[in-house]
Amino acid sequence: MKPYLLSLGAGLLVGVIYSLLNVRSPAPPAIALLGLMGMLLGEQAIPIAKRLMTKAPVVSYLKTPECAGQVLGPQAIDPQKPEGQA
C-alpha cells in the first residue's frame, strides 16, 4: 500500500509543478517525455551521490546494467551483440 500512496503523492507534486509552469494536464508529449527522462535520471542520483561520498568509482558504475541498463535499456550495455541474442 505504501508504494501506491507514495506514487500518488509524487503525482500530486508533479501536478502542482505543472500548474506553476502553466502546463495543462495531460502534458504535451515532449514535456511528458522529458519528465519521464528526469525520473529515470533521478533514480540514479542517490547511488551516484553515495559513490561520490565514499569515493567509489563513479564512471565504472555509469556503465553497469544497474545504471546504463536502467536509463538507456539493456542494448546500451553491449552494443556489439545483435538484437534478439542474449
Secondary structure, 3 states (H helix, E strand, C coil): CHHHHHHHHHHHHHHHHHHHCCCCCCCCHHHHHHHHHHHHHHHCHHHHHHHHHCCCCCHHHHCCHHHHHHHHCHHHCCCCCCCCCC
